Amino acid sequence: VFYRIKQLEGDKETYTGIQGLTFGEDREMNPAIYPNPATNNVMISFASPQTGTLVIELINLSGQTLQMRTTKSAALPRIQFMINPGYPAGSYWLRVRNVDTGEQTTKRLLLGGS
């Protein structure tokens, strides 16, 4: 898919350059997170290998990012995320974002306490 944006200011028209979007299963993230519940680390396994800059965030239910890891990957099928000790047992969110493709997903993670 290709697109460009037309901007109108009065009777003046300007266009951006042509941009392309790609879709496909080759970049599909759809991660599985295990073990869940977890204590000190989780494995994140992707439906298809991820290439680019990945950002993984542990987020509490108030929306605060408690921990973040950024890594560059080349065809990475899975990644281990170490959870810092001291978080109380309960529900959290684990957000995984591929900065290069813009794809992101958020999964519920249960912590058993550490």
N, C-alpha and C positions, 0 to 999 in steps of 0.2 A: 504494500500500500504506500502510495506517495501522496504528499500534500504540500501546500504552501498557503500562507495566510495573506489575505488581502486587507490592507488597512486603509480606511477612508478618513480623511481630514478635510472637511469642506468639500471642495471639488477636486482635491488631490488624492490620487490612488498610488499606493506603494505595495509591493509584494516582497515577501521573504523569499529566500532561496528554497528550492525544492528539497524536502526532507523525506526520508524513507522510514517506514515502520516495518519490522519483521515480526512475524508470529510463527510459532512452530513448537512442536514437542521437543525439539533438540535443546531448548532452554527452559523447559518446564521445571519449576522448582518443586512444588507439592511435597514438602519435607515430611518425613516420619520422625518422631522424636521418641527416643527410648533410652533408658527405662523411664516410665512415667507411671507412678511417682518416682522421683529421683532424690538423691541425697547430696552428692557432691559433684557429679558431672552427668552430662547427657550426650548421646550421639545423635547427630542430625543427619539423616540419610535422605538424599534428594532423588526424585523420580527420574531425573536425568542429570548427568554431571554438569556442575556449574563452573563457568569461567568468568573471571572478573573480580571485582572488589566486593566481598561479602561483609555485611555488618550484622552482628548478632547481638540482640539486646535482651536482658532480663528486666522485666517491667512489673512493678507491683500493681495491685488493683486500683490504686489511686492515679495510675498513669505515670509514676516516676520511674525513670530509667535507673536501675540499681547497679547494673553492670553492663559493659559494652565491650565487644571485641571486633576488631576489623582485621580482615585477612585477604590477601590476594590469592586467587586460585586459578589453576589451569586444569579444566576438566575434572573437578573435584566431585566424587560421588558421595562423600560423607565427611563430616567434620565433628570433632569432639569439642564440647563447650564445658569448661571447668567452672563450677559455681563456687564463688567465694564462701567460706564458712560464716556462720552467724545469722543467716536469714531464718526467721521463724517458719515453722511448718505452715503450709497453706497453699492457696492458689496464686499463681503468677502467670504472666504472659511471656512467651518467648517469641520475639519478632526477628525474622530473618529477611534481610533485604539485599538484593543484588544491585549495587549502585550503577553498574554499567548498563543493565537491561531495564532498570526501574521496577522490576518485579519484586514484590514483597508479600509475605504472609505472616500471620500471627497465630500461634497455637497456645492452648492452655497447658500449663505445666504445674504439676503438683509437687511440692517439696515436702519431704518427710522431716525436715529439720536437720541441722548439722551442728 
